[in-house]
Amino acid sequence: MAVEAAETALTAIGIFAFALSGALMAVRKDMDVVGMFVLAAITAVGGGALRDLLLGLPPAALRSSWWWILIALATAVVFFFHLAVDRLRRAVLVCDAAGLAVFCTTSTTIAHQVGMGPAESVLIGAIGGCAGGVLRDVLAGEIPSVLRKGTTLYVLPALLGCAIVVAVRSAGYEGVAAMIGASILIIVLRLLSLWRGWQAPSPKASRG
């Protein structure tokens, strides 16, 4: 019960944080309130919806009305207080890391439970955690931040955390402790990459 309550709380934090980042992107792109809600929603539930569609499951976003309440609330907060929210970007990034961790580990677990192989489960887990931000950037007319050179680690911590969940479940354990441990690892690696400026390797620029 305690684990389910913690998972629900982290999911709520993640959805709210993802929605904040989507709505903030809309403000930077001079969109109106409709555009803000659309970007907030696609960021918050896009990854989970894509995960469910790939697995042939009914999208969880269509069965969780409280998700949409959180998205609408985040949109309203940014609409009226976007300058203050932008100044709290560090807090938003911490919440975003928590959301990434929760969606990655839960998505990996769902994929493994429905019979996906280890590699497929890791891939589905990463999609569940990262795809919302990718869709947000595409709709906003930008190269997705997780693919751009010079951005801090995002996908790699997600993949590592998903791999841990799969490894533990494949060893015969139910994986609740693994989900918690993997979530903590993703959060720590993500925050360390922000603090230390860690980036994925990239090719050296051509000298022309």
C-alpha positions, -999 to 999 in steps of 0.1 A, spaced: 0 0 0 28 24 9 46 16 -23 14 22 -44 8 55 -25 44 67 -32 42 56 -68 9 76 -72 24 106 -56 55 105 -78 33 100 -109 13 131 -99 45 151 -94 59 139 -128 27 147 -147 25 181 -131 62 188 -138 60 175 -174 29 197 -179 47 227 -165 76 223 -190 52 219 -219 32 250 -210 64 270 -205 76 259 -239 43 272 -253 48 306 -236 83 308 -252 68 301 -286 41 328 -281 12 303 -281 -22 311 -267 -39 291 -238 -51 264 -262 -15 258 -274 -3 259 -238 -28 231 -228 -19 210 -259 18 212 -252 13 206 -215 -9 175 -223 14 160 -249 44 164 -226 26 149 -196 8 119 -212 24 115 -246 50 90 -235 26 69 -216 0 69 -245 26 59 -270 38 31 -247 3 18 -243 -4 19 -281 28 0 -288 17 -26 -263 -18 -28 -276 -33 -15 -243 -60 12 -237 -41 44 -230 -39 50 -193 -45 88 -199 -81 79 -210 -87 61 -178 -73 86 -153 -93 118 -152 -72 132 -124 -43 134 -148 -62 159 -169 -70 180 -138 -33 182 -130 -25 192 -166 -52 219 -166 -39 231 -132 -3 233 -145 -15 252 -176 -33 277 -154 -3 282 -131 19 289 -161 -7 311 -177 -10 334 -147 25 330 -132 48 320 -160 76 344 -150 77 331 -114 75 294 -126 104 301 -150 125 314 -121 117 281 -103 132 261 -132 155 241 -109 126 229 -88 108 220 -121 138 200 -132 139 180 -100 103 171 -104 109 163 -140 136 139 -130 112 122 -106 86 119 -133 111 105 -157 121 79 -132 85 69 -124 74 66 -160 105 47 -171 103 21 -144 65 17 -145 66 15 -183 93 -11 -182 74 -32 -157 42 -30 -178 61 -41 -209 77 -70 -191 43 -81 -176 26 -83 -210 54 -106 -223 79 -83 -240 115 -95 -241 143 -78 -221 155 -55 -248 119 -46 -259 110 -39 -223 139 -15 -218 130 3 -251 93 6 -241 104 19 -207 126 46 -222 98 56 -246 73 59 -217 97 83 -199 111 103 -228 86 104 -257 65 132 -242 93 157 -242 102 146 -278 66 152 -290 66 185 -272 97 198 -290 85 185 -324 51 203 -320 70 234 -309 92 233 -341 124 224 -324 149 195 -326 141 174 -296 163 184 -266 172 147 -259 187 145 -294 206 178 -294 243 181 -289 253 198 -257 223 187 -236 228 170 -203 222 132 -199 185 122 -201 181 91 -222 211 72 -208 200 74 -172 165 63 -184 179 33 -202 201 23 -173 172 24 -149 150 4 -172 177 -22 -177 180 -27 -139 142 -33 -136 143 -59 -164 174 -76 -149 158 -80 -115 125 -91 -129 142 -116 -152 160 -130 -121 126 -140 -107 118 -111 -84 85 -91 -86 105 -60 -90 89 -35 -65 122 -29 -48 139 -28 -82 115 -1 -93 122 20 -63 160 15 -66 160 21 -104 139 52 -99 164 66 -73 193 58 -97 176 77 -126 169 107 -104 204 108 -90 221 104 -124 198 130 -140 204 155 -112 242 148 -112 243 154 -150 225 187 -145 249 197 -117 281 185 -134 271 192 -170 275 156 -181 268 151 -218 267 122 -242 298 119 -265 294 137 -298 317 139 -329 342 167 -331 331 196 -352 345 197 -387 372 223 -394 358 229 -429 
